[in-house]
């Protein structure tokens, strides 16, 4: 259960990162509201998951999920380019997150 909450919090990390970018320096109110809502929910999920999971593991998974999805969102929206090196590194990152789950 805590792993699902942690992954959900990681997804929300990607949401708040994308909303922060879309806010254009906090000048657009809808992305700003989404940023604060997603940020609050993401941090709450991370904090709750850390009541049962080790801090380092929880934080690494949260950042890994959020970073991976943020890059994927950037590629989907055309704001970032995908290269073979990026694909390999993202696969390694996801593999590390899965590895942390396996050994925990």
C-alpha positions in Angstrom: 0.0 0.0 0.0 2.8 2.5 0.9 4.5 1.8 -2.4 1.4 2.7 -4.3 1.1 5.9 -2.3 4.7 6.7 -2.9 4.5 6.1 -6.7 1.3 8.3 -6.7 3.2 11.0 -4.9 6.0 10.7 -7.5 3.4 11.1 -10.3 2.2 14.3 -8.5 5.8 15.5 -8.4 5.8 15.4 -12.2 2.4 17.3 -12.2 3.7 20.1 -10.0 6.9 20.4 -12.0 5.0 20.7 -15.3 2.6 23.2 -13.7 5.5 25.2 -12.3 6.9 25.5 -15.8 3.5 26.3 -17.3 2.9 29.1 -14.7 5.6 31.2 -16.4 7.1 32.5 -13.2 3.8 32.4 -11.2 2.1 34.7 -13.7 -0.6 32.3 -14.8 -3.1 31.5 -12.0 -4.4 28.1 -13.1 -1.0 26.5 -13.3 -0.1 28.2 -10.0 -3.2 26.6 -8.3 -2.4 23.2 -9.8 1.2 23.6 -8.7 0.3 24.2 -5.1 -2.4 21.5 -5.0 -0.1 18.9 -6.6 2.9 20.0 -4.4 0.9 19.6 -1.2 -0.5 16.2 -2.2 2.9 15.0 -3.4 4.6 16.0 -0.2 1.8 14.5 2.0 2.1 11.3 0.1 5.8 11.2 0.5 5.6 11.9 4.2 2.9 9.3 4.7 4.9 6.6 2.8 8.0 7.5 4.9 6.1 6.3 8.0 6.7 2.7 6.9 9.5 3.0 4.3 13.1 4.0 4.9 13.6 7.7 4.2 16.4 7.2 1.6 14.5 4.6 -0.3 11.3 6.6 -0.3 13.0 9.8 -1.4 14.9 8.1 -4.2 11.8 6.4 -5.5 9.8 9.7 -5.3 12.4 11.6 -7.2 13.0 8.8 -9.7 9.3 8.5 -10.6 8.9 12.3 -10.7 12.0 13.0 -12.8 11.2 10.2 -15.3 7.7 11.4 -15.8 8.7 15.0 -16.1 11.2 14.1 -18.9 8.5 12.0 -20.6 6.0 14.9 -20.4 8.6 17.3 -21.8 9.2 14.9 -24.8 5.4 14.4 -25.3 4.8 18.2 -25.3 7.8 18.8 -27.6 9.7 20.9 -25.1 12.5 18.3 -24.8 14.3 16.1 -27.3 14.8 12.4 -26.8 18.1 10.8 -27.6 19.4 7.3 -27.3 21.5 8.4 -24.3 18.5 9.9 -22.5 16.4 6.7 -23.2 19.2 4.5 -21.8 19.5 6.7 -18.7 15.8 6.8 -18.1 15.6 3.0 -18.4 18.5 2.8 -15.9 16.7 5.2 -13.5 13.4 3.2 -13.7 15.4 0.0 -13.2 16.9 1.5 -10.0 13.5 2.4 -8.7 12.2 -1.2 -9.4 15.4 -2.5 -7.8 14.8 -0.5 -4.6 11.3 -2.1 -4.5 12.7 -5.6 -5.0 15.3 -5.3 -2.2 13.0 -3.6 0.3 
